[in-house]
Amino acid sequence: MDTPPGYSATKDAQIKRLRRIEGQIRGLQRQVEADTYCIDVLTQVSAATKALESFALGLLDEHLSHCVAAAIQAGGEEAEAKVKEASAAIARLVRS
């Protein structure tokens, strides 16, 4: 059996955060449907983007402290692979 992800202990909180973000996105859709002023929509886009970025950073922190740390303790090729994988994920987050 695979090891559970690092966020397993906080899964309910993570789901709750994602549902709030989903609500923000649905709110954006309603704003566009209602022909809301562009700047007001952009303000909501910024808030939703920040919420998603915050979620991603928290998930990354969980991954580093759980998955990557466990792989480093085990050593070997898996440790190298996990560090490389984490570096690539960080690069994707920075570019987005």
Residue pairs with C-beta under 8 A, 6 or more apart in sequence:
3 67
3 70
5 62
5 63
5 66
5 67
6 62
6 63
6 65
6 66
6 67
7 14
7 59
7 62
10 62
14 55
14 58
14 59
17 51
17 55
17 58
18 55
20 51
21 48
21 51
21 52
21 55
24 44
24 47
24 48
24 51
25 48
27 44
28 41
28 44
28 45
28 48
31 40
31 41
31 44
32 41
53 93
56 93
57 93
60 86
60 89
60 90
60 93
63 86
63 89
64 86
67 82
68 82
68 83
68 86
71 78
71 79
71 81
71 82
71 83
72 79
72 82
72 83
